[in-house]
Amino acid sequence: MADVGGVAADRLKTFIERIERLEEEKKALADDVREVFSEAKGSGFDIKVMRHIIRLRKMDTADRREQDEIMAVYMRALEMEL
């Protein structure tokens, strides 16, 4: 293919095809993650809590501690127990 309107068509096509393949892989991985959560649920684990733990594990330790401290302050202000 030649340049069309200043766009290298072959290069563009390569990028598009790579993105499409990655999107397919992403969907397959999402399906795998769903399956693992389903297995965990079948074993009696709370999926909502597991998702929360995964989010926390992704956080920096200092950020997580700060969030915990703010949560504790808010809960005390609302007279809620931890």
C-alpha positions in Angstrom: 0.0 0.0 0.0 1.1 3.5 -0.6 0.7 6.7 1.4 -2.8 8.0 1.4 -3.2 11.6 2.3 0.2 11.6 4.0 -0.6 8.4 6.1 1.6 5.3 5.7 -1.2 2.8 5.1 0.9 -0.3 5.8 2.2 1.1 9.1 -1.3 2.1 10.2 -2.7 -1.3 9.3 0.0 -2.9 11.4 -0.8 -0.8 14.4 -4.6 -1.5 14.1 -4.0 -5.3 13.7 -1.7 -5.3 16.8 -4.3 -3.5 18.8 -7.0 -5.9 17.7 -4.9 -8.9 18.7 -4.2 -7.3 22.1 -7.9 -6.6 22.6 -8.7 -10.2 21.9 -6.0 -11.3 24.4 -7.4 -8.8 27.0 -10.9 -10.3 26.6 -9.5 -13.9 27.0 -7.7 -12.8 30.2 -10.8 -11.1 31.5 -12.7 -14.4 30.9 -10.0 -16.3 32.8 -10.1 -13.9 35.7 -13.9 -14.3 35.8 -13.5 -18.0 35.9 -11.0 -17.9 38.8 -13.5 -15.7 40.8 -16.2 -18.1 40.0 -14.1 -21.0 41.3 -13.3 -19.0 44.5 -17.0 -18.3 45.0 -17.7 -21.9 44.6 -15.2 -22.6 47.3 -17.0 -20.2 49.7 -14.9 -17.1 49.3 -16.5 -13.6 49.3 -15.7 -12.2 45.8 -16.5 -8.6 46.8 -13.9 -8.8 49.6 -11.4 -10.5 47.3 -11.7 -7.7 44.7 -11.2 -5.1 47.5 -8.0 -6.9 48.7 -6.7 -7.0 45.1 -7.3 -3.2 44.9 -5.5 -2.7 48.2 -2.5 -4.8 47.2 -2.0 -2.7 44.1 -1.7 0.5 46.2 1.5 1.9 47.6 1.8 1.1 51.4 1.8 4.8 52.4 -1.3 5.5 50.3 -3.1 2.5 51.8 -2.2 3.6 55.3 -3.4 7.1 54.6 -6.7 5.8 53.2 -7.1 3.6 56.3 -6.5 6.5 58.6 -9.0 8.7 56.8 -11.6 5.8 56.8 -11.1 5.4 60.5 -11.7 9.1 61.1 -14.8 9.2 59.0 -16.2 6.1 60.7 -15.6 7.5 64.1 -17.3 10.7 63.0 -20.3 8.6 62.0 -20.1 6.6 65.2 -19.5 3.4 63.2 -17.4 0.5 64.5 -14.4 -0.9 62.6 
